Amino acid sequence: MRSLVKVVFSPIQQFDLVVDEAEVLSFEAARQWLDEQFIQHDCAPMRGTGKVLLADKILGVASTAGPAAFADAAWALDFARATSSALSKALLRVDVAKRTLSY
């Protein structure tokens, strides 16, 4: 299954990341990569309860990593692989400005 992950920072700053079937991660590997990035980028929980949902991790990592990280093709591909694998969706839109994740 081929996946497309669109990361939107603004109407003029977007990244379309394609993940081929051979690049898909297992759910555990995807979750682990997102966990590591969430900690590495010092992301804060979005909810007052401290609970961090998978969608929160994806939005938090994209937001704190910023456009500069997505300019690095290797890192951007890792993000897309982890995101699409963790959610098992072929089309994802990560809107950092609106803080929304849709599929």
MIDOSE-1310 file (N, C-alpha, C; in nm, 2 decimals, decimal comma, always signed):
residues 103
mrsl	+0,08/-0,12/+0,00/+0,00/+0,00/+0,00/+0,09/+0,12/+0,00; +0,07/+0,21/-0,09/+0,14/+0,34/-0,10/+0,06/+0,44/-0,01; +0,13/+0,52/+0,06/+0,07/+0,62/+0,15/+0,12/+0,76/+0,11; +0,04/+0,86/+0,14/+0,08/+1,00/+0,12/+0,05/+1,07/+0,26
vkvv	+0,16/+1,13/+0,31/+0,14/+1,21/+0,43/+0,17/+1,36/+0,39; +0,07/+1,44/+0,41/+0,08/+1,58/+0,38/+0,10/+1,66/+0,51; +0,21/+1,73/+0,53/+0,24/+1,81/+0,65/+0,23/+1,96/+0,61; +0,13/+2,03/+0,67/+0,10/+2,17/+0,64/+0,14/+2,26/+0,75
fspi	+0,23/+2,35/+0,72/+0,27/+2,45/+0,82/+0,20/+2,58/+0,79; +0,17/+2,61/+0,66/+0,10/+2,73/+0,62/+0,05/+2,70/+0,48; -0,03/+2,79/+0,42/-0,07/+2,76/+0,28/+0,04/+2,76/+0,18; +0,15/+2,82/+0,21/+0,26/+2,82/+0,12/+0,38/+2,73/+0,16
qqfd	+0,36/+2,67/+0,28/+0,47/+2,58/+0,33/+0,41/+2,44/+0,36; +0,42/+2,35/+0,26/+0,36/+2,22/+0,28/+0,46/+2,11/+0,23; +0,46/+2,00/+0,29/+0,54/+1,89/+0,24/+0,46/+1,77/+0,21; +0,47/+1,71/+0,09/+0,40/+1,59/+0,05/+0,50/+1,48/+0,06
lvvd	+0,48/+1,38/+0,15/+0,57/+1,27/+0,17/+0,51/+1,14/+0,13; +0,57/+1,07/+0,04/+0,52/+0,94/-0,01/+0,60/+0,83/+0,05; +0,52/+0,73/+0,10/+0,57/+0,61/+0,16/+0,53/+0,49/+0,07; +0,63/+0,42/+0,02/+0,60/+0,30/-0,06/+0,58/+0,18/+0,03
eaev	+0,51/+0,08/-0,03/+0,48/-0,04/+0,05/+0,60/-0,10/+0,12; +0,71/-0,10/+0,05/+0,83/-0,16/+0,11/+0,89/-0,09/+0,23; +0,85/+0,04/+0,24/+0,90/+0,12/+0,35/+0,82/+0,12/+0,48; +0,71/+0,05/+0,48/+0,61/+0,05/+0,59/+0,68/-0,01/+0,71
lsfe	+0,66/+0,05/+0,83/+0,71/+0,00/+0,96/+0,60/-0,09/+1,02; +0,64/-0,17/+1,12/+0,54/-0,23/+1,21/+0,48/-0,13/+1,30; +0,37/-0,16/+1,36/+0,30/-0,06/+1,45/+0,40/-0,03/+1,56; +0,46/-0,13/+1,62/+0,55/-0,11/+1,73/+0,67/-0,03/+1,70
aarq	+0,73/-0,05/+1,58/+0,85/+0,03/+1,54/+0,80/+0,18/+1,51; +0,69/+0,19/+1,46/+0,64/+0,33/+1,43/+0,61/+0,40/+1,56; +0,54/+0,34/+1,66/+0,52/+0,40/+1,79/+0,64/+0,43/+1,86; +0,74/+0,34/+1,85/+0,87/+0,36/+1,92/+0,94/+0,48/+1,86
wlde	+0,94/+0,50/+1,73/+1,01/+0,61/+1,66/+0,94/+0,74/+1,71; +0,80/+0,74/+1,71/+0,73/+0,86/+1,75/+0,76/+0,89/+1,90; +0,76/+0,79/+1,98/+0,80/+0,81/+2,13/+0,93/+0,88/+2,14; +1,03/+0,82/+2,07/+1,17/+0,88/+2,08/+1,18/+1,02/+2,03
qfiq	+1,11/+1,05/+1,92/+1,11/+1,19/+1,87/+1,03/+1,28/+1,96; +0,93/+1,24/+2,02/+0,85/+1,32/+2,12/+0,94/+1,36/+2,23; +1,02/+1,27/+2,28/+1,11/+1,30/+2,39/+1,23/+1,38/+2,35; +1,29/+1,34/+2,23/+1,40/+1,42/+2,18/+1,37/+1,56/+2,16
hdca	+1,25/+1,59/+2,10/+1,22/+1,73/+2,07/+1,15/+1,80/+2,19; +1,15/+1,73/+2,31/+1,10/+1,79/+2,43/+0,96/+1,84/+2,41; +0,87/+1,76/+2,35/+0,73/+1,80/+2,33/+0,66/+1,79/+2,47; +0,56/+1,87/+2,48/+0,48/+1,88/+2,60/+0,35/+1,81/+2,58
pmrg	+0,29/+1,74/+2,67/+0,15/+1,69/+2,65/+0,06/+1,80/+2,63; -0,04/+1,77/+2,54/-0,14/+1,87/+2,49/-0,26/+1,88/+2,59; -0,27/+1,77/+2,67/-0,39/+1,76/+2,75/-0,35/+1,78/+2,90; -0,44/+1,84/+2,97/-0,42/+1,87/+3,12/-0,40/+1,74/+3,20
tgkv	-0,45/+1,63/+3,15/-0,44/+1,51/+3,22/-0,30/+1,44/+3,21; -0,23/+1,49/+3,11/-0,09/+1,44/+3,09/-0,09/+1,32/+2,99; -0,21/+1,27/+2,96/-0,22/+1,16/+2,86/-0,18/+1,21/+2,72; -0,10/+1,13/+2,66/-0,05/+1,16/+2,52/-0,11/+1,06/+2,42
llad	-0,20/+1,10/+2,34/-0,25/+1,02/+2,23/-0,15/+1,01/+2,12; -0,17/+0,91/+2,04/-0,08/+0,89/+1,92/-0,09/+1,02/+1,83; -0,21/+1,07/+1,81/-0,23/+1,19/+1,73/-0,15/+1,31/+1,79; -0,16/+1,32/+1,92/-0,08/+1,42/+1,99/+0,07/+1,42/+1,97
kilg	+0,12/+1,29/+1,96/+0,26/+1,27/+1,94/+0,30/+1,32/+1,80; +0,21/+1,28/+1,70/+0,24/+1,32/+1,56/+0,24/+1,47/+1,55; +0,14/+1,53/+1,60/+0,13/+1,68/+1,59/+0,24/+1,75/+1,67; +0,27/+1,70/+1,78/+0,38/+1,76/+1,87/+0,51/+1,75/+1,80
vast	+0,54/+1,63/+1,74/+0,67/+1,61/+1,68/+0,68/+1,70/+1,55; +0,58/+1,71/+1,47/+0,58/+1,79/+1,35/+0,59/+1,94/+1,39; +0,52/+1,98/+1,49/+0,53/+2,12/+1,54/+0,66/+2,16/+1,59; +0,72/+2,08/+1,68/+0,85/+2,12/+1,74/+0,97/+2,10/+1,65
agpa	+0,96/+2,00/+1,56/+1,06/+1,97/+1,46/+1,07/+2,09/+1,36; +0,95/+2,13/+1,32/+0,94/+2,24/+1,23/+0,98/+2,21/+1,09; +0,96/+2,31/+1,00/+0,99/+2,29/+0,86/+1,13/+2,26/+0,83; +1,23/+2,30/+0,91/+1,37/+2,27/+0,89/+1,39/+2,12/+0,89
afad	+1,33/+2,05/+0,98/+1,34/+1,90/+0,99/+1,28/+1,83/+0,86; +1,17/+1,89/+0,81/+1,11/+1,83/+0,70/+1,19/+1,86/+0,57; +1,28/+1,95/+0,57/+1,37/+1,98/+0,46/+1,47/+1,87/+0,45; +1,50/+1,80/+0,56/+1,59/+1,68/+0,56/+1,51/+1,56/+0,51
aawa	+1,54/+1,52/+0,39/+1,46/+1,41/+0,32/+1,46/+1,28/+0,40; +1,57/+1,25/+0,46/+1,57/+1,12/+0,54/+1,48/+1,13/+0,66; +1,49/+1,24/+0,74/+1,41/+1,26/+0,86/+1,26/+1,26/+0,82; +1,23/+1,34/+0,71/+1,09/+1,35/+0,66/+1,03/+1,21/+0,63
ldfa	+1,11/+1,13/+0,56/+1,07/+1,00/+0,52/+1,04/+0,91/+0,65; +1,13/+0,92/+0,75/+1,11/+0,85/+0,87/+0,98/+0,89/+0,94; +0,95/+1,02/+0,94/+0,83/+1,08/+1,00/+0,71/+1,02/+0,92; +0,71/+1,02/+0,79/+0,60/+0,97/+0,71/+0,58/+0,82/+0,73
rats	+0,69/+0,75/+0,74/+0,68/+0,60/+0,76/+0,62/+0,58/+0,89; +0,66/+0,64/+1,00/+0,61/+0,62/+1,13/+0,46/+0,66/+1,14; +0,43/+0,78/+1,09/+0,29/+0,83/+1,09/+0,20/+0,74/+1,02; +0,23/+0,71/+0,90/+0,14/+0,62/+0,82/+0,13/+0,48/+0,87
sals	+0,24/+0,43/+0,93/+0,23/+0,29/+0,98/+0,16/+0,29/+1,12; +0,18/+0,39/+1,20/+0,11/+0,39/+1,33/-0,04/+0,41/+1,31; -0,09/+0,48/+1,21/-0,23/+0,50/+1,20/-0,29/+0,41/+1,09; -0,21/+0,34/+1,02/-0,26/+0,25/+0,91/-0,35/+0,32/+0,81
kall	-0,31/+0,43/+0,77/-0,39/+0,51/+0,67/-0,31/+0,54/+0,55; -0,38/+0,54/+0,43/-0,31/+0,56/+0,31/-0,29/+0,71/+0,28; -0,38/+0,80/+0,34/-0,37/+0,94/+0,31/-0,39/+1,01/+0,45; -0,29/+1,09/+0,48/-0,30/+1,17/+0,61/-0,26/+1,31/+0,59
rvdv	-0,33/+1,40/+0,66/-0,30/+1,54/+0,65/-0,27/+1,58/+0,80; -0,15/+1,63/+0,82/-0,10/+1,68/+0,95/-0,10/+1,83/+0,93; -0,20/+1,90/+0,99/-0,20/+2,05/+0,98/-0,15/+2,10/+1,11; -0,02/+2,14/+1,10/+0,04/+2,20/+1,22/-0,02/+2,33/+1,27
akrt	-0,05/+2,42/+1,17/-0,11/+2,55/+1,21/-0,24/+2,53/+1,28; -0,32/+2,44/+1,23/-0,46/+2,42/+1,29/-0,46/+2,32/+1,40; -0,34/+2,25/+1,42/-0,33/+2,14/+1,52/-0,44/+2,03/+1,50; -0,45/+1,99/+1,37/-0,54/+1,88/+1,33/-0,47/+1,77/+1,26
lsy	-0,53/+1,66/+1,27/-0,48/+1,54/+1,20/-0,60/+1,48/+1,13; -0,60/+1,47/+1,00/-0,72/+1,41/+0,93/-0,67/+1,30/+0,83; -0,76/+1,21/+0,81/-0,74/+1,10/+0,71/-0,86/+1,06/+0,65
